[in-house]
């Protein structure tokens, strides 16, 4: 199976490197500067579960992709605000039999990918990892969390999912085929929107929010709003999953923050519309009121407005 990983950043680079580590046919679609750096230094991952160095990773730039493609599987891990550009770049690598596996957060990207490539080519998928790309181009995994879930969106166990399973055998991350891929995407979205919403609005960790007057109640109210939207769309989190999320999100002394807060603190772009705005819109269409999420979005858009003004 020929696998194209879009990008070689913290997420795509990590999972792609782990696949290349066990001899899978992996090519990274990257920008010219990243291709040059990878050619010179290789793809390096520092990890608590074992470092990996791919000395000569296969790379391709968008202008040469038509010559290299089509691929059997495309793993897409771009940021939501880069999605349109990523779709344009990878289009030459997608053929009639290509499976596109996005591991972005939220759900809006499925609409974009369906329109671009056809719903029959697009799988469901999620991942969980805490990693960063350093200034020198090294990927650093900051915890042992590294799960990767995929499956047909209608829940069937198809031949192509079986083929992906075969590629995942022996890999050094937690890979799992799921017959509830879309539900799991929504469950992650509910958790992530609550975590991002709470920590960005309060500019604090979960533990600091919980220790503040009304903090735990605020987080629980936000979680309930997100769950209400998911349920109204037919994908409410399962009881055990929701209980686990509530426990994590209200844990005393927890240092947990969302990557979106870290992006804000670093002055970076954020996925405000994809993670929070789209959830509000889906709630509106389903008749679910989301006043706490609305305040979260106000704060996120205010940050984006300030960044735009400073850049002008």
Buried (B, 14 or more C-beta within 10 A) or exposed (E): BBBBBBBBBBBBBBBBBBBBBBEBBBBBBBBEEBBEBBEEEBBBBBBEBEEBBBEEBBBBBBEEBEEBBBBBBBBBBBBBEBBEEBBEBBBBBBEEEBBBBBBBBBBBBBEBBBEBBEEEBBBBBBBBBBBBBEEEBBBBBEEEBBEBBBBBBEEEEBEBBEBBBEBBEEBBBBBEBBEBBBBBBBBBBBBBBBBBBBBBBBEBBBBBBBBEEEBBEBBBBBBBBBBBBBBBBEBBBEEEBBEBBBEBBBBEEBEBBBBBBBBBEEEEEBBBBBBBBBBBBBBEEBEBEBEBBBEBBEBBBEBBEEBEEEEE
